Amino acid sequence: MIQMIMKKTMIMNNVVLWDDDTTRLNLKPITSTRYISDILVGLSSISEKWTKEFGYSLEQGNLDWNPELASNSFLINASIIPSKDIIKVIQENLGKSNVSLGKTWLLKSNEIDDWKEISLDFIQIAHLWDIFLKNHEIFLLDAINANDFRKVSSIEGVTILGDELYVRGNPTILPCILNTTTGSIFIDDHAQIMEGCQIRGPFYLGCEAQVKMGTKIYGATSIGKSCKVAGELSNVIIHPFTNKAHDGFLGNSVLGSWCNLGAGTISSNLKNNYSLIDLYHYSSNSFEPSGQQFIGLIMGDYSKSSIGTTFNTATVVGVCALIATSGFPPKFIPDFTWLVGNSSEIYDFSKALATIEIVCKRRNLSLTEFQKNLLHSLYPKT
């Protein structure tokens, strides 16, 4: 009996949420500075969802950052959203067989040759647009496990439509309109919704995040920890410590962490001729068909726009870029681009790093050596 317990513990300690290389390329620039499993969807990151299902945190890995993990570990596809059925399949096959869900691998190990194909419905974040397109579906899945939130039926001065408002800890919700008939609304600890806001679910507001006065939000929208948002948002994912704190529309968009959109920044999410959208793809260094009609702004970590910036439909902004133009900026802006007026140059690395350190220090945080080295690896070589 003791030997069986030790063997199971050893196996579970060798389980890694693994970034598939092709998927990781598809998800850049959001995955330029984070594991796939650190992407925010629904109420939490993908890795936090796996932690909740397994009861403990899993290691994360990919071939660029820690390739040694691939040789002696059981790898779970980090782009797949866990469910009870998915967990059951993994537990039944862990250490016995590799598993694919149709053409998508779920579980594999270099130590095992046998493959088992299983027919099962699943949610995968395989492309940038999946992050916001599948957010509503992921909200429904997350709501099943949201036991640490408590339902609230009334708040003084707040108009609540429906009965699907949930809070965790002690958020502040001032007089506003919260419509949960279109989806559940989740407000996390020490978050704040100021007066005059109008929010339709599904919606998640992270710890210490803030929705400023008069903001209009349409689901399915997820706002990460310590963000500030204002204006009009629709079907948007904003990762922790990013600010869109002023008026302006943002729809069908994904923003990384530590970004800042200047006052009046606006993003189009639909072409004037209503045609399907081509989106920049890092693997081909070209624009490729997305099959989607609605895509707004995709922005990597640490990037910023100046006041009055107007982004065209499906603009992709890399990591640590600065945009300050009077007209439409290009629909792809590489990492560390300093774009001012009609001129473009490479953002000096030391100055960029110094600015990031100042911004992080305001939240009592600092860059790790790994993060500094990662940013340096992204810096243009020419």
C-alpha positions in Angstrom: 0.0 0.0 0.0 2.8 2.4 0.9 4.5 1.6 -2.4 1.4 2.4 -4.4 1.0 5.8 -2.7 4.6 6.7 -3.4 4.3 5.7 -7.1 1.2 7.8 -7.5 2.8 10.8 -5.8 5.9 10.5 -8.0 3.7 10.4 -11.2 1.7 13.4 -10.2 4.8 15.4 -9.3 6.0 14.9 -12.9 2.9 16.3 -14.6 3.6 19.5 -16.5 1.3 22.0 -18.3 3.1 22.1 -21.6 3.1 24.7 -24.3 2.7 23.2 -27.8 5.1 25.1 -30.1 2.6 25.7 -32.9 -0.1 26.9 -30.5 2.3 29.1 -28.7 3.2 30.8 -32.0 -0.4 31.2 -32.8 -1.0 33.1 -29.5 1.9 35.5 -29.7 2.4 38.3 -28.6 0.3 37.3 -25.6 2.6 34.2 -25.2 5.8 36.1 -25.9 6.2 36.7 -22.2 3.9 34.1 -20.5 3.1 30.5 -20.6 -0.1 29.5 -22.5 -1.5 28.4 -19.2 -1.0 31.9 -17.7 -3.6 33.4 -20.2 -6.7 34.8 -18.4 -10.1 33.5 -19.5 -13.3 33.4 -17.6 -12.6 33.8 -13.8 -8.9 32.8 -13.8 -5.8 31.8 -15.7 -5.8 28.4 -17.4 -3.2 27.1 -14.9 -5.4 28.2 -12.0 -8.3 26.2 -13.4 -6.0 23.1 -13.6 -4.9 23.7 -10.0 -8.5 23.9 -8.9 -9.3 20.6 -10.6 -6.2 18.7 -9.4 -6.1 20.2 -6.0 -2.4 21.4 -6.4 -0.4 23.5 -8.8 1.3 22.0 -11.8 4.7 23.0 -13.2 4.7 24.8 -16.5 7.0 24.4 -19.4 7.9 24.8 -23.1 10.9 24.1 -25.4 12.2 27.6 -25.2 12.3 28.2 -21.5 12.8 24.8 -19.8 13.1 22.1 -22.4 14.5 19.6 -20.0 11.0 19.0 -18.5 9.9 17.3 -21.7 12.2 14.4 -21.3 11.0 12.8 -18.1 7.5 14.3 -17.5 3.9 13.6 -18.4 2.8 16.6 -20.5 -0.7 18.0 -20.5 -1.6 20.3 -23.4 -1.7 23.8 -21.7 -4.1 25.3 -24.2 -7.0 22.9 -23.2 -9.5 24.1 -20.6 -9.9 21.4 -17.9 -13.3 19.9 -17.2 -14.5 16.9 -15.1 -14.4 14.7 -18.2 -10.9 15.9 -19.2 -9.6 15.2 -15.7 -11.1 11.7 -15.7 -9.4 10.9 -19.0 -6.0 12.1 -17.7 -6.3 10.1 -14.5 -7.3 6.9 -16.3 -4.4 7.1 -18.7 -1.6 8.9 -16.8 1.5 6.7 -17.1 -0.2 4.2 -19.3 -1.0 5.8 -22.7 -0.7 9.0 -24.6 -4.1 10.6 -25.4 -5.4 12.7 -28.3 -8.8 14.3 -28.6 -9.3 13.9 -32.3 -6.2 15.6 -33.9 -5.4 17.5 -30.7 -3.0 15.9 -28.2 -4.1 16.0 -24.6 -1.6 13.9 -22.7 1.8 12.6 -23.8 5.2 11.4 -22.5 8.5 10.5 -24.3 8.5 7.3 -22.2 5.3 6.0 -23.8 4.7 4.9 -27.4 1.1 3.9 -27.2 -1.5 6.5 -28.4 -5.3 6.4 -27.6 -7.7 8.6 -29.5 -10.8 9.7 -27.5 -13.9 11.4 -28.7 -14.8 14.1 -26.2 -16.0 17.7 -26.4 -13.4 20.2 -25.1 -12.5 23.9 -25.2 -9.0 24.9 -26.5 -7.4 28.3 -26.8 -5.6 27.6 -30.1 -5.7 31.1 -31.7 -5.7 34.7 -30.4 -9.4 35.1 -31.2 -10.3 32.1 -29.1 -9.3 34.0 -26.0 -12.3 36.3 -26.3 -14.5 34.2 -28.6 -14.7 31.3 -26.2 -14.8 33.4 -23.1 -18.6 33.1 -22.6 -18.4 29.3 -22.8 -15.5 29.2 -20.3 -17.5 31.4 -17.9 -20.2 28.8 -17.9 -17.7 26.1 -17.0 -16.0 28.2 -14.4 -19.3 29.1 -12.7 -19.7 25.4 -11.8 -16.6 25.5 -9.6 -17.0 29.0 -8.2 -17.7 27.8 -4.7 -15.5 30.4 -3.1 -17.8 33.2 -4.4 -21.1 33.9 -2.6 -24.3 35.0 -4.2 -25.6 38.5 -3.5 -29.3 39.3 -4.1 -29.3 43.0 -3.2 -27.0 45.9 -2.6 -28.2 49.3 -1.5 -28.5 51.7 -4.5 -27.5 49.0 -7.0 -30.0 47.7 -9.7 -29.4 44.0 -10.1 -31.2 42.3 -13.0 -31.5 38.6 -12.6 -30.0 36.6 -9.7 -26.5 35.7 -10.8 -24.3 38.3 -9.0 -21.5 36.7 -7.0 -18.8 38.3 -4.9 -15.7 37.1 -3.1 -14.2 38.8 -0.1 -15.1 42.5 0.3 -15.5 44.4 -3.0 -17.0 47.9 -3.2 -20.0 48.2 -5.5 -21.5 51.7 -5.6 -24.9 52.6 -7.3 -24.9 51.1 -10.8 -26.7 48.7 -13.0 -25.6 45.0 -13.1 -27.5 42.8 -15.7 -27.0 39.1 -14.9 -29.7 37.9 -17.2 -27.2 37.7 -20.0 -24.6 35.9 -17.8 -23.2 35.7 -14.3 -21.2 38.6 -12.9 -18.3 37.9 -10.5 -16.7 40.6 -8.4 -13.5 39.7 -6.6 -12.0 40.8 -3.3 -11.2 44.6 -2.9 -12.4 45.3 -6.4 -14.4 48.5 -6.9 -17.3 49.4 -9.2 -17.8 53.2 -9.1 -21.2 54.9 -9.5 -23.0 55.1 -12.8 -21.6 52.0 -14.4 -23.6 49.7 -16.6 -22.4 46.1 -16.8 -23.9 43.1 -18.6 -22.6 39.6 -17.8 -20.9 37.4 -18.1 -18.3 39.5 -16.4 -15.4 39.1 -14.0 -13.6 41.8 -12.1 -10.3 40.7 -10.5 -8.9 41.5 -7.1 -8.2 45.2 -6.5 -9.4 46.1 -10.0 -11.4 49.2 -10.6 -14.3 50.1 -13.0 -14.4 53.9 -13.2 -17.5 56.1 -13.2 -20.0 55.7 -16.1 -18.3 52.7 -17.7 -20.3 50.5 -20.1 -19.3 46.9 -20.3 -20.7 44.1 -22.4 -19.8 40.4 -21.8 -18.1 38.2 -22.0 -15.4 40.3 -20.4 -12.7 39.4 -17.9 -10.6 42.1 -16.1 -7.5 40.9 -14.3 -6.0 41.9 -10.9 -5.3 45.5 -10.2 -6.6 46.8 -13.6 -8.4 50.1 -14.1 -11.0 50.3 -16.9 -13.3 53.0 -18.2 -15.2 53.9 -21.4 -16.9 51.2 -23.4 -15.8 47.6 -23.5 -17.3 44.6 -25.2 -16.0 41.0 -25.2 -12.5 41.9 -23.9 -9.8 40.2 -21.9 -7.4 42.4 -19.9 -4.5 40.8 -18.0 -3.4 42.0 -14.6 -1.9 45.4 -13.9 -3.1 46.9 -17.2 -5.0 50.2 -17.4 -7.6 51.4 -19.9 -8.7 54.1 -17.5 -10.3 56.6 -19.9 -13.1 57.0 -22.4 -12.8 55.1 -25.7 -14.2 51.9 -27.2 -12.4 48.5 -27.0 -14.1 45.4 -28.3 -13.1 41.8 -29.2 -9.7 42.5 -27.8 -6.9 41.0 -25.7 -4.5 43.2 -23.7 -1.4 41.7 -21.9 -0.1 42.9 -18.5 1.4 46.3 -17.6 -0.2 48.0 -20.7 -1.6 51.5 -20.7 -4.1 53.0 -23.1 -4.0 56.8 -23.1 -7.1 58.9 -22.8 -9.4 58.6 -25.9 -7.7 55.5 -27.3 -10.1 53.8 -29.6 -9.9 50.5 -31.4 -12.0 49.3 -34.4 -13.2 45.7 -34.3 -15.1 45.5 -37.6 -14.0 46.4 -41.1 -16.0 49.0 -43.0 -17.0 46.4 -45.7 -17.9 43.7 -43.1 -15.5 41.3 -44.7 -13.5 38.6 -42.8 -10.3 39.7 -41.1 -6.7 38.9 -41.9 -4.5 38.9 -38.7 -0.7 39.2 -38.4 0.8 35.8 -37.6 4.3 35.5 -36.1 5.2 32.2 -37.6 4.8 33.4 -41.2 5.6 37.1 -40.6 2.6 37.9 -42.7 -1.2 38.5 -42.4 -3.3 35.4 -42.6 -7.0 34.7 -42.8 -8.7 34.4 -39.4 -12.1 33.4 -40.5 -13.4 36.1 -38.0 -15.5 39.2 -38.6 -14.8 40.8 -35.3 -11.2 41.4 -34.0 -10.1 44.5 -32.2 -6.7 45.2 -30.6 -4.2 42.5 -29.6 -1.4 44.0 -27.4 1.6 42.4 -25.8 2.9 43.1 -22.3 4.4 46.5 -21.3 3.0 48.3 -24.4 1.4 51.8 -24.4 -0.6 54.1 -26.5 -0.7 57.9 -26.2 -3.8 60.0 -25.9 -6.2 60.0 -28.9 -4.6 56.9 -30.5 -6.9 55.2 -33.1 -6.2 51.5 -33.8 -7.4 50.0 -37.0 -9.4 46.7 -37.0 -7.3 43.7 -35.9 -4.1 45.6 -35.0 -1.4 43.5 -33.3 1.1 45.3 -31.0 4.1 43.4 -29.7 5.8 43.6 -26.4 7.1 46.9 -24.9 6.0 49.1 -27.8 5.0 52.8 -27.6 2.4 54.2 -30.1 1.9 58.0 -30.4 0.5 58.7 -33.8 -2.1 61.1 -35.1 -3.4 58.7 -37.8 -3.9 55.0 -37.9 -0.7 53.2 -36.8 0.4 50.1 -38.8 -1.7 46.9 -38.2 1.4 45.2 -36.9 3.8 46.9 -34.5 6.9 44.8 -33.6 8.4 44.4 -30.1 10.3 47.4 -28.7 9.0 49.8 -31.4 9.0 53.5 -30.5 6.4 54.9 -33.0 6.0 58.7 -32.8 4.2 60.7 -35.5 5.5 59.3 -38.8 8.8 58.1 -37.5 9.7 54.7 -36.1 12.7 53.5 -34.2 13.8 50.8 -31.8 13.0 51.6 -28.1 16.3 51.7 -26.3 16.4 48.6 -24.1 17.9 50.2 -21.0 15.3 53.0 -21.1 12.5 50.5 -21.7 13.6 48.4 -18.7 14.0 51.5 -16.5 10.4 52.5 -17.3 9.1 49.0 -16.6 10.9 48.9 -13.2 9.3 52.3 -12.3 5.8 51.1 -13.2 6.2 47.8 -11.3 7.6 49.6 -8.3 4.3 51.5 -8.0 2.6 48.2 -7.3 5.4 47.1 -4.9 6.7 44.6 -7.5 9.9 44.2 -9.5 11.1 42.2 -12.5 12.8 38.9 -11.9 16.1 38.0 -13.6 14.2 35.5 -15.7 11.8 38.3 -16.9 14.6 40.6 -17.6 16.4 38.0 -19.7 13.2 37.1 -21.5 12.7 40.7 -22.5 16.3 40.9 -23.6 15.8 37.9 -25.8 12.8 39.6 -27.5 14.9 42.8 -28.2 15.5 43.4 -31.9 18.9 42.1 -33.0 19.3 44.8 -35.7 
